[in-house]
Amino acid sequence: MHRITIQRMVPKDTMPTPTLLKMWAKNALNKQSEAIELNIRIVGIQEITLLNQRYRNKNKPTNVLSFPLSMPEESGEALPTLGDIVICADIVNQEALLQGKSRNAHWAHMIVHSTLHLLGYDHETDADAAIMEPEEIHILAGLGFNDPYQLTEKGIENE
C-alpha cells in the first residue's frame, strides 16, 4: 500500500481535497507494485519561485516541481520514499482558466504528470514524450478526464 502525504501551505479553497490528490497520485502509481511513500506539498508563488531558483536556476514561478529521492536500502525506512511533488496552487488554477479546463482536470493532470516523472518518465525528447504522454492520457481517461494535450474550446493548446 502506498502512503501519500499532503502538506498544505495555502488556503483550502485554492486546491482540491487531499482525498482527490491522493486518488490521482495512486492512479499514476497503479503499475508500481512496491509500496512507496510520496509527499505532495501545495505552496504559493513565493515558495515555488524560491525552489525553482534554487534547484533549476530559473528565477520565476512554475506550476510543479518533482524531486525524486533514492534512499539506500539500509536506511531503515518502513517504506521507500519515491520523492516529493511541489505544486503551486495559484499557477495551476490560473493555467486551468487560461486553458479552458476544469480546475480538477488540470490538477489531476499535474499530479499524474509529476508522479510519472518520479517513476522515471520524461518528455525531454520526442521519443520520451511518445512514451510518457500516452501513459498520462490513459491514466487521466481512467479518472474520467479528457486528453490534456488536445485543444480546448478556447483554442489554447494544453501543456
C-alpha positions in Angstrom: 0.0 0.0 0.0 1.3 3.4 -0.9 1.5 6.2 1.7 0.8 9.6 0.3 1.2 12.7 2.5 -0.3 16.1 1.6 1.3 19.3 3.0 -0.9 22.3 2.5 0.7 25.7 2.7 -2.2 27.6 1.0 -5.9 28.1 1.9 -8.0 25.0 1.4 -10.3 26.7 -1.2 -7.3 27.1 -3.6 -6.8 23.4 -4.1 -8.7 20.1 -4.5 -9.3 18.0 -1.4 -6.5 15.8 -0.1 -8.6 12.8 -0.9 -8.7 13.7 -4.6 -5.0 14.5 -4.7 -4.2 11.1 -3.2 -6.6 9.3 -5.5 -5.0 10.9 -8.6 -1.5 10.0 -7.4 -2.5 6.4 -6.6 -3.8 6.0 -10.1 -0.5 7.2 -11.5 1.2 4.6 -9.2 -1.0 1.7 -10.3 1.8 -0.1 -12.1 4.2 0.4 -9.1 3.9 -2.9 -7.3 6.4 -2.0 -4.5 4.8 0.1 -1.7 6.2 3.6 -1.6 5.9 6.9 0.2 5.1 10.1 -1.8 4.9 13.6 -0.4 2.8 16.3 -2.2 3.3 19.9 -1.0 0.9 22.6 -2.1 2.5 26.0 -2.0 2.2 29.6 -3.0 4.1 31.7 -5.6 6.9 32.7 -3.2 7.9 29.2 -2.2 7.7 27.7 -5.7 9.8 30.6 -7.1 12.5 30.0 -4.4 12.6 26.3 -5.2 12.7 26.8 -8.9 15.6 29.3 -8.5 17.5 27.0 -6.1 17.1 23.7 -8.0 16.6 24.8 -11.6 18.4 28.2 -11.7 15.2 29.8 -13.0 14.2 32.9 -11.1 10.5 32.6 -11.8 7.5 30.7 -10.6 6.5 27.4 -12.2 3.4 25.1 -11.8 5.0 22.0 -10.4 8.4 20.5 -9.4 9.2 16.9 -8.9 12.1 15.8 -6.6 12.9 12.1 -6.9 14.6 10.5 -3.9 16.7 7.4 -3.7 17.3 6.1 -0.2 19.8 3.3 0.5 18.0 0.1 1.4 19.8 0.0 4.7 18.3 3.4 5.7 15.7 1.5 7.8 12.7 3.4 6.4 9.4 1.5 6.6 8.6 2.4 3.1 11.0 3.6 0.4 10.3 7.3 -0.5 9.6 7.9 -4.2 10.1 11.6 -3.8 8.3 14.9 -3.4 6.0 16.9 -5.6 5.6 20.6 -5.0 2.7 22.3 -6.7 1.9 26.0 -6.8 -1.9 26.3 -6.4 -2.1 29.9 -7.8 -0.3 28.9 -11.1 -2.2 25.6 -11.6 -5.5 27.4 -11.0 -4.6 30.2 -13.4 -3.4 27.7 -16.1 -6.7 25.8 -15.8 -8.6 29.1 -16.5 -6.3 30.0 -19.4 -6.6 26.6 -20.9 -10.3 26.3 -20.6 -10.1 23.3 -18.3 -11.9 22.5 -15.1 -9.7 23.1 -12.1 -9.8 19.4 -11.1 -8.9 18.3 -14.7 -5.7 20.4 -14.6 -4.8 19.4 -11.0 -5.3 15.8 -11.9 -3.0 16.2 -14.9 -0.3 17.9 -12.8 -0.4 15.2 -10.1 -0.3 12.4 -12.7 2.4 14.1 -14.8 4.7 14.8 -11.8 4.1 11.3 -10.3 5.2 9.8 -13.6 8.3 11.9 -13.5 9.2 10.4 -10.2 8.7 7.0 -11.7 11.3 7.8 -14.3 9.2 9.0 -17.2 10.3 12.1 -19.1 9.4 14.2 -22.1 12.7 15.9 -23.0 12.8 14.2 -26.3 10.1 13.3 -28.8 10.8 9.6 -28.2 10.4 10.1 -24.4 7.2 12.1 -24.8 5.8 9.4 -27.1 6.0 7.1 -24.1 5.0 9.4 -21.3 2.1 11.3 -22.9 0.0 8.2 -23.8 0.5 6.9 -20.3 -0.8 10.2 -18.9 -3.7 10.2 -21.3 -4.6 6.6 -20.3 -4.4 7.3 -16.5 -6.5 10.5 -16.8 -9.1 8.8 -19.0 -9.5 6.2 -16.3 -10.2 9.0 -13.9 -12.8 10.5 -16.2 -10.7 13.3 -17.7 -10.2 14.3 -21.3 -6.8 14.2 -23.1 -4.9 17.2 -21.6 -2.9 17.5 -24.9 -5.9 18.3 -27.1 -7.0 21.8 -27.9 -9.6 23.3 -25.6 -12.7 25.1 -26.6 -10.8 28.4 -26.3 -8.3 27.1 -28.9 -5.4 27.2 -26.5 -3.2 24.1 -26.6 -2.9 22.4 -23.2 0.5 21.9 -21.7 
